[in-house]
Amino acid sequence: MAMNTPLIQKRLKEIVGSENVLDTPEARIAFSYDATAGLSSMPLAAIRPSSAEQISAIVSLANEERFPLVARGSGTGLSGGALPLNNAVVVLMNHWNHILEIDEENLTVTVEPGVITGQLHQTVEKRGLLYPPDPGSSTICTLGGNVAENAGGLRGLKYGVTKNYVLGMQVVLPTGEILNTGGKMVKDVAGYNLKDILVGSEGTLGILTRIILRLIPKPETSRTLLAFFPTMNDAAKTVSAIIAAKITPAMLEFLDNTTIRCVEDYAHLGLPIDAAAMLLVEVDGRNAIIEEDALLVTDICNKNNATSVKMAATEQESIKLKAARRSAFTSLARVKPTTIMEDVGVPRSRLPELVARINEIARKHDVMIGNFGHAGDGNLHPNYLTDSRNKEEYARAEKTVFEVEETAINLGGTITGEHGIGLYKKPLLEKMVGSPAIQMMRTLKTMMDPNNIMNPGKIFELKPRCEGRLPQEREQIKKFEDVAWI
């Protein structure tokens, strides 16, 4: 059935008001891409609903007229999850930005999905509380997007990821029904865990309108250290030794030499550019324990051939030390016009093997890669520095990405630790999880979204993939590329 665009636009304006339907060419271009390099797709329109009831009416209209919907926060996703394929209507949620309640008695916070993650951090920390998930884009990403992608971050080793803090939610289902699930309870095992099915579903099973999150008391104090090593193996042995010493750092982050050089060129922090690897370690907790842990970490670093170890004496110094890690992506992105930021994970004992293999693959395809990531939980972010305007160079970079993802699978790891599958990674998902898992996902999607209107084409295809289709599927993804806007 052909899409009746004028009718759809007219009906959308009746639901949300003409001023909240953005369908000019300029507006459509603005919402045609997210932070994923090399991919874009024009939406039919973008709309700004103001209530769950309006979203319900929009979803009902989408089922009636058979047009797809894509919920969008800040558009910081890195796997193409917010791309509006097939003339989708983008449902903007970034203006849903209110913290509705901070319940200090039950240690919960209730938010709208457009609240910026970093703003929530600042607000609750003023009350002596902590929301631990800390994505690298926390100054701009939204909590709704974090829940949709099950975002991780720098504090994942000790505190876990977004799903560990979601207690409840309100969501508009693909049928238009409004579901409330979970709540402020510490324990709740009544029926299927619908909340955990929706967390990480990348907008394919509903649109979030309210989220209840768990808070914890803010640690009394913290100590931050930077350690530099002559070899990657020395840094890896240090990570293992810290964990073996029964210390669980809040942060245990890694930068390779390429990234160290780029950060120093960008931020001028005084980093030794000849170091093969850098570890950022932060321990937090009670005062009596943290000083001891910080000294023990320093000793472990020195015993594993650290060339230097710096410990912050003040909060300001701590912020400066952490700036090296937080500016890693920005620093690398200055080197070439296009940066493909990837996200793979392996058992942390195999991280040195993964880094070595990545460097081999980079040399084979003549692609510059800067590596950084969460050494403590084995989650690495290889950054492929290329130029999407140079078709041959960009093709080499994409081939390198593909080989690194396969390498992670072969090492017993994952093709994504926190960025999600979206559009970009779906060709490899079945190889990683197997056909039975894919079929279960398809069954769930078809049952909940019978007309396939909620962010279709992401994570997996509803129809089984033919044997040998993987290269062609990569080509299908590339057809959405619009280098003029990358």
Order of alpha helices (4+ residues) and beta strands (2+ residues): alpha-beta-alpha-beta-alpha-beta-beta-beta-beta-alpha-beta-alpha-alpha-beta-beta-alpha-beta-beta-beta-alpha-beta-alpha-beta-alpha-beta-alpha-alpha-beta-beta-alpha-beta-beta-alpha-alpha-alpha-alpha
